[in-house]
Protein backbone atom coordinates (compact mmCIF):
# COMPACT_ATOMS: atom_id res chain seq x y z
CA UNK A 1 0.00 0.00 0.00
CA UNK A 2 1.53 3.31 -1.06
CA UNK A 3 1.57 6.42 1.09
CA UNK A 4 -1.52 7.90 -0.53
CA UNK A 5 -3.47 4.71 0.07
CA UNK A 6 -2.29 4.61 3.67
CA UNK A 7 -3.46 8.17 4.22
CA UNK A 8 -6.85 7.37 2.72
CA UNK A 9 -7.20 4.28 4.90
CA UNK A 10 -6.37 6.37 7.95
CA UNK A 11 -9.01 8.97 7.04
CA UNK A 12 -11.65 6.25 6.74
CA UNK A 13 -10.54 4.76 10.05
CA UNK A 14 -9.83 1.28 8.71
CA UNK A 15 -7.52 0.66 11.65
CA UNK A 16 -10.34 1.42 14.11
CA UNK A 17 -13.23 -0.52 12.58
CA UNK A 18 -14.60 -3.12 15.07
CA UNK A 19 -14.06 -6.19 12.93
CA UNK A 20 -14.09 -8.32 16.06
CA UNK A 21 -17.85 -7.73 16.40
CA UNK A 22 -18.83 -8.99 12.95
CA UNK A 23 -19.39 -12.61 13.93
CA UNK A 24 -20.95 -11.89 17.32
CA UNK A 25 -24.60 -11.97 18.27
CA UNK A 26 -26.15 -8.65 19.23
CA UNK A 27 -26.78 -10.17 22.66
CA UNK A 28 -23.02 -10.68 22.99
CA UNK A 29 -22.48 -6.98 22.32
CA UNK A 30 -24.88 -6.11 25.15
CA UNK A 31 -22.62 -7.87 27.64
CA UNK A 32 -21.20 -5.26 30.03
CA UNK A 33 -19.19 -7.59 32.24
CA UNK A 34 -16.04 -5.86 33.39
CA UNK A 35 -17.52 -2.38 32.87
CA UNK A 36 -17.89 0.11 35.71
CA UNK A 37 -20.86 2.46 35.76
CA UNK A 38 -22.20 5.33 37.85
CA UNK A 39 -25.93 6.04 37.95
CA UNK A 40 -27.16 9.18 39.70
CA UNK A 41 -30.64 9.63 41.12
CA UNK A 42 -30.73 5.89 41.78
CA UNK A 43 -32.35 5.71 45.20
CA UNK A 44 -36.02 6.06 44.35
CA UNK A 45 -38.54 3.92 42.51
CA UNK A 46 -38.12 5.53 39.11
CA UNK A 47 -35.71 5.57 36.23
CA UNK A 48 -32.43 5.64 38.20
CA UNK A 49 -32.99 2.33 39.94
CA UNK A 50 -34.32 0.82 36.70
CA UNK A 51 -31.13 1.83 34.89
CA UNK A 52 -28.96 0.43 37.67
CA UNK A 53 -30.84 -2.86 37.42
CA UNK A 54 -30.55 -3.04 33.66
CA UNK A 55 -26.82 -2.28 33.65
CA UNK A 56 -26.32 -4.77 36.48
CA UNK A 57 -28.31 -7.34 34.54
CA UNK A 58 -25.89 -6.84 31.64
CA UNK A 59 -22.98 -7.55 33.98
CA UNK A 60 -21.68 -4.08 34.89
CA UNK A 61 -20.59 -3.12 38.38
CA UNK A 62 -22.58 -0.09 39.54
CA UNK A 63 -22.20 2.86 41.88
CA UNK A 64 -25.66 4.13 42.82
CA UNK A 65 -25.57 7.80 43.81
CA UNK A 66 -28.33 9.57 45.68
CA UNK A 67 -29.07 12.18 48.28
CA UNK A 68 -30.42 9.72 50.89
CA UNK A 69 -27.89 7.03 51.74
CA UNK A 70 -30.45 4.54 53.09
CA UNK A 71 -32.32 4.57 49.77
CA UNK A 72 -29.29 3.99 47.54
CA UNK A 73 -28.01 1.41 50.01
CA UNK A 74 -31.26 -0.54 49.69
CA UNK A 75 -31.24 -0.31 45.90
CA UNK A 76 -27.58 -1.35 45.72
CA UNK A 77 -28.32 -4.43 47.83
CA UNK A 78 -31.16 -5.34 45.46
CA UNK A 79 -28.87 -5.06 42.42
CA UNK A 80 -26.16 -7.18 44.03
CA UNK A 81 -28.61 -9.87 45.12
CA UNK A 82 -30.42 -10.00 41.81
CA UNK A 83 -27.46 -9.96 39.42
CA UNK A 84 -24.38 -10.98 41.40
CA UNK A 85 -22.46 -7.84 40.43
CA UNK A 86 -20.80 -5.30 42.69
CA UNK A 87 -23.13 -2.42 43.59
CA UNK A 88 -21.90 0.43 45.76
CA UNK A 89 -24.12 3.05 47.44
CA UNK A 90 -22.73 6.60 47.38
CA UNK A 91 -24.36 9.52 49.19
CA UNK A 92 -24.20 12.90 47.44
CA UNK A 93 -26.32 15.93 46.72
CA UNK A 94 -25.89 16.31 42.98
CA UNK A 95 -26.77 20.00 43.20
CA UNK A 96 -23.49 20.61 45.07
CA UNK A 97 -20.42 20.91 42.82
CA UNK A 98 -17.98 19.59 45.41
CA UNK A 99 -20.18 16.67 46.44
CA UNK A 100 -20.66 15.63 42.82
CA UNK A 101 -16.93 15.54 42.14
CA UNK A 102 -16.29 13.71 45.40
CA UNK A 103 -19.02 11.16 44.64
CA UNK A 104 -17.63 10.38 41.19
CA UNK A 105 -14.11 10.01 42.58
CA UNK A 106 -15.36 7.74 45.40
CA UNK A 107 -17.39 5.66 42.97
CA UNK A 108 -14.43 5.16 40.66
CA UNK A 109 -12.21 4.15 43.55
CA UNK A 110 -14.78 1.73 44.97
CA UNK A 111 -15.44 0.09 41.61
CA UNK A 112 -11.85 0.10 40.42
CA UNK A 113 -12.57 2.16 37.33
CA UNK A 114 -15.14 4.17 35.40
CA UNK A 115 -16.50 3.43 31.93
CA UNK A 116 -20.10 4.69 31.94
CA UNK A 117 -21.57 7.80 33.57
CA UNK A 118 -25.38 8.01 33.58
CA UNK A 119 -26.59 11.50 34.51
CA UNK A 120 -30.12 11.11 35.82
CA UNK A 121 -31.10 14.31 37.65
CA UNK A 122 -34.53 14.35 39.25
CA UNK A 123 -36.22 17.67 40.05
CA UNK A 124 -39.36 19.03 38.37
CA UNK A 125 -41.74 21.93 38.96
CA UNK A 126 -45.01 21.81 37.05
CA UNK A 127 -47.86 24.25 36.72
CA UNK A 128 -48.72 27.52 35.06
CA UNK A 129 -45.58 29.54 34.37
CA UNK A 130 -46.98 32.81 35.69
CA UNK A 131 -47.48 31.19 39.09
CA UNK A 132 -43.95 29.87 39.42
CA UNK A 133 -41.85 31.37 42.16
CA UNK A 134 -38.22 32.26 41.71
CA UNK A 135 -37.30 29.30 43.90
CA UNK A 136 -39.30 26.89 41.73
CA UNK A 137 -37.66 28.16 38.55
CA UNK A 138 -34.17 28.04 40.06
CA UNK A 139 -34.69 24.52 41.42
CA UNK A 140 -36.02 23.22 38.11
CA UNK A 141 -33.08 24.62 36.16
CA UNK A 142 -30.68 23.26 38.77
CA UNK A 143 -32.26 19.83 38.88
CA UNK A 144 -32.98 19.39 35.19
CA UNK A 145 -29.86 20.82 33.56
CA UNK A 146 -27.17 22.21 35.88
CA UNK A 147 -26.80 19.02 37.91
CA UNK A 148 -26.26 17.11 34.67
CA UNK A 149 -23.43 19.43 33.74
CA UNK A 150 -21.86 18.90 37.16
CA UNK A 151 -21.98 15.12 36.72
CA UNK A 152 -20.49 15.21 33.23
CA UNK A 153 -17.72 17.54 34.36
CA UNK A 154 -16.80 15.24 37.24
CA UNK A 155 -16.77 12.14 35.03
CA UNK A 156 -14.65 13.79 32.36
CA UNK A 157 -11.81 14.25 34.84
CA UNK A 158 -11.28 10.49 34.66
CA UNK A 159 -12.64 9.55 31.23
CA UNK A 160 -10.38 12.01 29.40
CA UNK A 161 -7.35 10.78 31.27
CA UNK A 162 -7.96 7.21 30.11
CA UNK A 163 -9.18 8.26 26.66
CA UNK A 164 -12.37 6.21 26.73
CA UNK A 165 -15.83 6.02 28.20
CA UNK A 166 -19.45 7.01 27.72
CA UNK A 167 -21.61 9.70 29.25
CA UNK A 168 -25.36 9.15 28.93
CA UNK A 169 -27.61 12.05 29.84
CA UNK A 170 -31.25 11.62 30.74
CA UNK A 171 -33.37 14.27 29.10
CA UNK A 172 -37.06 14.20 28.28
CA UNK A 173 -39.21 14.31 25.17
CA UNK A 174 -40.55 17.55 26.68
CA UNK A 175 -37.35 19.09 25.31
CA UNK A 176 -38.72 18.57 21.79
CA UNK A 177 -42.45 19.28 22.20
CA UNK A 178 -44.51 22.03 23.76
CA UNK A 179 -46.70 21.19 26.75
CA UNK A 180 -48.81 23.32 29.05
CA UNK A 181 -47.55 23.50 32.60
CA UNK A 182 -44.01 22.36 31.83
CA UNK A 183 -42.45 25.47 30.31
CA UNK A 184 -39.39 25.73 32.57
CA UNK A 185 -38.79 21.98 32.68
CA UNK A 186 -39.18 21.63 28.89
CA UNK A 187 -36.75 24.50 28.28
CA UNK A 188 -34.18 22.78 30.48
CA UNK A 189 -34.64 19.48 28.69
CA UNK A 190 -34.16 21.21 25.36
CA UNK A 191 -30.91 22.38 26.91
CA UNK A 192 -29.99 18.77 27.68
CA UNK A 193 -30.29 17.93 23.98
CA UNK A 194 -27.98 20.81 23.06
CA UNK A 195 -25.59 20.03 25.90
CA UNK A 196 -25.33 16.41 24.77
CA UNK A 197 -24.71 17.32 21.14
CA UNK A 198 -22.05 19.91 21.97
CA UNK A 199 -20.32 17.81 24.60
CA UNK A 200 -20.05 14.96 22.10
CA UNK A 201 -18.65 17.32 19.49
CA UNK A 202 -16.02 18.54 21.92
CA UNK A 203 -14.85 15.21 23.30
CA UNK A 204 -15.57 12.41 20.79
CA UNK A 205 -12.16 12.86 19.20
CA UNK A 206 -10.63 12.34 22.64
CA UNK A 207 -12.34 8.99 23.18
CA UNK A 208 -15.39 10.01 25.20
CA UNK A 209 -18.76 9.37 23.59
CA UNK A 210 -21.81 11.32 24.77
CA UNK A 211 -25.42 10.33 24.16
CA UNK A 212 -28.81 11.00 25.70
CA UNK A 213 -32.18 9.36 26.19
CA UNK A 214 -35.41 11.36 26.19
CA UNK A 215 -38.20 9.55 28.05
CA UNK A 216 -41.82 10.42 27.73
CA UNK A 217 -44.34 9.79 30.47
CA UNK A 218 -43.26 7.07 32.87
CA UNK A 219 -45.51 5.57 35.51
CA UNK A 220 -44.01 5.22 38.96
CA UNK A 221 -45.46 5.58 42.41
CA UNK A 222 -45.07 9.34 42.79
CA UNK A 223 -46.60 9.86 39.33
CA UNK A 224 -49.56 7.68 40.29
CA UNK A 225 -50.09 9.75 43.43
CA UNK A 226 -49.75 12.98 41.47
CA UNK A 227 -52.32 11.97 38.86
CA UNK A 228 -54.82 10.44 41.27
CA UNK A 229 -54.78 13.10 44.00
CA UNK A 230 -57.58 15.70 44.17
CA UNK A 231 -56.82 18.57 41.83
CA UNK A 232 -56.15 22.15 42.78
CA UNK A 233 -55.70 25.17 40.57
CA UNK A 234 -51.92 25.32 41.05
CA UNK A 235 -51.41 21.79 39.71
CA UNK A 236 -54.26 21.61 37.20
CA UNK A 237 -52.20 22.76 34.20
CA UNK A 238 -49.44 20.21 34.79
CA UNK A 239 -51.78 17.28 35.32
CA UNK A 240 -54.02 18.22 32.41
CA UNK A 241 -50.91 18.31 30.23
CA UNK A 242 -49.95 14.78 31.29
CA UNK A 243 -53.43 13.44 30.64
CA UNK A 244 -53.62 15.19 27.27
CA UNK A 245 -50.23 13.83 26.25
CA UNK A 246 -51.19 10.24 26.98
CA UNK A 247 -54.63 10.33 25.39
CA UNK A 248 -53.95 12.58 22.39
CA UNK A 249 -50.21 12.73 21.66
CA UNK A 250 -48.70 9.33 22.49
CA UNK A 251 -49.13 7.08 19.47
CA UNK A 252 -48.88 3.89 21.53
CA UNK A 253 -51.66 5.19 23.76
CA UNK A 254 -50.05 4.51 27.13
CA UNK A 255 -47.34 5.60 29.50
CA UNK A 256 -44.08 3.66 29.94
CA UNK A 257 -42.48 1.71 32.72
CA UNK A 258 -39.07 3.08 33.75
CA UNK A 259 -37.58 -0.26 32.73
CA UNK A 260 -38.59 0.35 29.11
CA UNK A 261 -36.50 3.52 29.05
CA UNK A 262 -33.69 1.79 30.92
CA UNK A 263 -33.53 -0.78 28.10
CA UNK A 264 -32.37 1.92 25.72
CA UNK A 265 -29.86 3.32 28.21
CA UNK A 266 -28.33 -0.16 28.53
CA UNK A 267 -28.14 -0.43 24.74
CA UNK A 268 -26.41 2.95 24.41
CA UNK A 269 -23.94 1.96 27.13
CA UNK A 270 -23.00 -1.20 25.24
CA UNK A 271 -20.62 -1.80 22.31
CA UNK A 272 -23.71 -2.34 20.13
CA UNK A 273 -24.15 1.46 20.10
CA UNK A 274 -20.50 2.45 19.68
CA UNK A 275 -21.08 4.19 16.35
CA UNK A 276 -23.75 6.47 17.77
CA UNK A 277 -22.55 9.89 18.92
CA UNK A 278 -24.17 13.08 20.20
CA UNK A 279 -27.70 11.87 19.62
CA UNK A 280 -30.72 12.03 21.89
CA UNK A 281 -32.97 8.99 21.51
CA UNK A 282 -36.67 9.48 22.26
CA UNK A 283 -38.30 6.67 24.23
CA UNK A 284 -41.76 8.18 24.40
CA UNK A 285 -44.24 5.92 22.63
CA UNK A 286 -44.23 8.12 19.55
CA UNK A 287 -45.22 11.29 21.40
CA UNK A 288 -45.55 14.03 18.81
CA UNK A 289 -45.71 17.79 18.77
CA UNK A 290 -49.26 19.12 18.92
C-alpha positions in Angstrom: 0.0 0.0 0.0 1.5 3.3 -1.1 1.6 6.4 1.1 -1.5 7.9 -0.5 -3.5 4.7 0.1 -2.3 4.6 3.7 -3.5 8.2 4.2 -6.9 7.4 2.7 -7.2 4.3 4.9 -6.4 6.4 8.0 -9.0 9.0 7.0 -11.6 6.3 6.7 -10.5 4.8 10.1 -9.8 1.3 8.7 -7.5 0.7 11.7 -10.3 1.4 14.1 -13.2 -0.5 12.6 -14.6 -3.1 15.1 -14.1 -6.2 12.9 -14.1 -8.3 16.1 -17.8 -7.7 16.4 -18.8 -9.0 12.9 -19.4 -12.6 13.9 -20.9 -11.9 17.3 -24.6 -12.0 18.3 -26.2 -8.7 19.2 -26.8 -10.2 22.7 -23.0 -10.7 23.0 -22.5 -7.0 22.3 -24.9 -6.1 25.1 -22.6 -7.9 27.6 -21.2 -5.3 30.0 -19.2 -7.6 32.2 -16.0 -5.9 33.4 -17.5 -2.4 32.9 -17.9 0.1 35.7 -20.9 2.5 35.8 -22.2 5.3 37.8 -25.9 6.0 38.0 -27.2 9.2 39.7 -30.6 9.6 41.1 -30.7 5.9 41.8 -32.4 5.7 45.2 -36.0 6.1 44.4 -38.5 3.9 42.5 -38.1 5.5 39.1 -35.7 5.6 36.2 -32.4 5.6 38.2 -33.0 2.3 39.9 -34.3 0.8 36.7 -31.1 1.8 34.9 -29.0 0.4 37.7 -30.8 -2.9 37.4 -30.6 -3.0 33.7 -26.8 -2.3 33.7 -26.3 -4.8 36.5 -28.3 -7.3 34.5 -25.9 -6.8 31.6 -23.0 -7.5 34.0 -21.7 -4.1 34.9 -20.6 -3.1 38.4 -22.6 -0.1 39.5 -22.2 2.9 41.9 -25.7 4.1 42.8 -25.6 7.8 43.8 -28.3 9.6 45.7 -29.1 12.2 48.3 -30.4 9.7 50.9 -27.9 7.0 51.7 -30.5 4.5 53.1 -32.3 4.6 49.8 -29.3 4.0 47.5 -28.0 1.4 50.0 -31.3 -0.5 49.7 -31.2 -0.3 45.9 -27.6 -1.3 45.7 -28.3 -4.4 47.8 -31.2 -5.3 45.5 -28.9 -5.1 42.4 -26.2 -7.2 44.0 -28.6 -9.9 45.1 -30.4 -10.0 41.8 -27.5 -10.0 39.4 -24.4 -11.0 41.4 -22.5 -7.8 40.4 -20.8 -5.3 42.7 -23.1 -2.4 43.6 -21.9 0.4 45.8 -24.1 3.1 47.4 -22.7 6.6 47.4 -24.4 9.5 49.2 -24.2 12.9 47.4 -26.3 15.9 46.7 -25.9 16.3 43.0 -26.8 20.0 43.2 -23.5 20.6 45.1 -20.4 20.9 42.8 -18.0 19.6 45.4 -20.2 16.7 46.4 -20.7 15.6 42.8 -16.9 15.5 42.1 -16.3 13.7 45.4 -19.0 11.2 44.6 -17.6 10.4 41.2 -14.1 10.0 42.6 -15.4 7.7 45.4 -17.4 5.7 43.0 -14.4 5.2 40.7 -12.2 4.2 43.5 -14.8 1.7 45.0 -15.4 0.1 41.6 -11.9 0.1 40.4 -12.6 2.2 37.3 -15.1 4.2 35.4 -16.5 3.4 31.9 -20.1 4.7 31.9 -21.6 7.8 33.6 -25.4 8.0 33.6 -26.6 11.5 34.5 -30.1 11.1 35.8 -31.1 14.3 37.7 -34.5 14.4 39.3 -36.2 17.7 40.0 -39.4 19.0 38.4 -41.7 21.9 39.0 -45.0 21.8 37.0 -47.9 24.3 36.7 -48.7 27.5 35.1 -45.6 29.5 34.4 -47.0 32.8 35.7 -47.5 31.2 39.1 -43.9 29.9 39.4 -41.8 31.4 42.2 -38.2 32.3 41.7 -37.3 29.3 43.9 -39.3 26.9 41.7 -37.7 28.2 38.6 -34.2 28.0 40.1 -34.7 24.5 41.4 -36.0 23.2 38.1 -33.1 24.6 36.2 -30.7 23.3 38.8 -32.3 19.8 38.9 -33.0 19.4 35.2 -29.9 20.8 33.6 -27.2 22.2 35.9 -26.8 19.0 37.9 -26.3 17.1 34.7 -23.4 19.4 33.7 -21.9 18.9 37.2 -22.0 15.1 36.7 -20.5 15.2 33.2 -17.7 17.5 34.4 -16.8 15.2 37.2 -16.8 12.1 35.0 -14.6 13.8 32.4 -11.8 14.2 34.8 -11.3 10.5 34.7 -12.6 9.6 31.2 -10.4 12.0 29.4 -7.3 10.8 31.3 -8.0 7.2 30.1 -9.2 8.3 26.7 -12.4 6.2 26.7 -15.8 6.0 28.2 -19.5 7.0 27.7 -21.6 9.7 29.2 -25.4 9.1 28.9 -27.6 12.1 29.8 -31.3 11.6 30.7 -33.4 14.3 29.1 -37.1 14.2 28.3 -39.2 14.3 25.2 -40.5 17.6 26.7 -37.4 19.1 25.3 -38.7 18.6 21.8 -42.4 19.3 22.2 -44.5 22.0 23.8 -46.7 21.2 26.8 -48.8 23.3 29.0 -47.5 23.5 32.6 -44.0 22.4 31.8 -42.4 25.5 30.3 -39.4 25.7 32.6 -38.8 22.0 32.7 -39.2 21.6 28.9 -36.8 24.5 28.3 -34.2 22.8 30.5 -34.6 19.5 28.7 -34.2 21.2 25.4 -30.9 22.4 26.9 -30.0 18.8 27.7 -30.3 17.9 24.0 -28.0 20.8 23.1 -25.6 20.0 25.9 -25.3 16.4 24.8 -24.7 17.3 21.1 -22.0 19.9 22.0 -20.3 17.8 24.6 -20.1 15.0 22.1 -18.7 17.3 19.5 -16.0 18.5 21.9 -14.9 15.2 23.3 -15.6 12.4 20.8 -12.2 12.9 19.2 -10.6 12.3 22.6 -12.3 9.0 23.2 -15.4 10.0 25.2 -18.8 9.4 23.6 -21.8 11.3 24.8 -25.4 10.3 24.2 -28.8 11.0 25.7 -32.2 9.4 26.2 -35.4 11.4 26.2 -38.2 9.5 28.1 -41.8 10.4 27.7 -44.3 9.8 30.5 -43.3 7.1 32.9 -45.5 5.6 35.5 -44.0 5.2 39.0 -45.5 5.6 42.4 -45.1 9.3 42.8 -46.6 9.9 39.3 -49.6 7.7 40.3 -50.1 9.7 43.4 -49.8 13.0 41.5 -52.3 12.0 38.9 -54.8 10.4 41.3 -54.8 13.1 44.0 -57.6 15.7 44.2 -56.8 18.6 41.8 -56.2 22.1 42.8 -55.7 25.2 40.6 -51.9 25.3 41.0 -51.4 21.8 39.7 -54.3 21.6 37.2 -52.2 22.8 34.2 -49.4 20.2 34.8 -51.8 17.3 35.3 -54.0 18.2 32.4 -50.9 18.3 30.2 -49.9 14.8 31.3 -53.4 13.4 30.6 -53.6 15.2 27.3 -50.2 13.8 26.3 -51.2 10.2 27.0 -54.6 10.3 25.4 -53.9 12.6 22.4 -50.2 12.7 21.7 -48.7 9.3 22.5 -49.1 7.1 19.5 -48.9 3.9 21.5 -51.7 5.2 23.8 -50.0 4.5 27.1 -47.3 5.6 29.5 -44.1 3.7 29.9 -42.5 1.7 32.7 -39.1 3.1 33.7 -37.6 -0.3 32.7 -38.6 0.3 29.1 -36.5 3.5 29.1 -33.7 1.8 30.9 -33.5 -0.8 28.1 -32.4 1.9 25.7 -29.9 3.3 28.2 -28.3 -0.2 28.5 -28.1 -0.4 24.7 -26.4 2.9 24.4 -23.9 2.0 27.1 -23.0 -1.2 25.2 -20.6 -1.8 22.3 -23.7 -2.3 20.1 -24.1 1.5 20.1 -20.5 2.4 19.7 -21.1 4.2 16.3 -23.8 6.5 17.8 -22.6 9.9 18.9 -24.2 13.1 20.2 -27.7 11.9 19.6 -30.7 12.0 21.9 -33.0 9.0 21.5 -36.7 9.5 22.3 -38.3 6.7 24.2 -41.8 8.2 24.4 -44.2 5.9 22.6 -44.2 8.1 19.6 -45.2 11.3 21.4 -45.6 14.0 18.8 -45.7 17.8 18.8 -49.3 19.1 18.9 
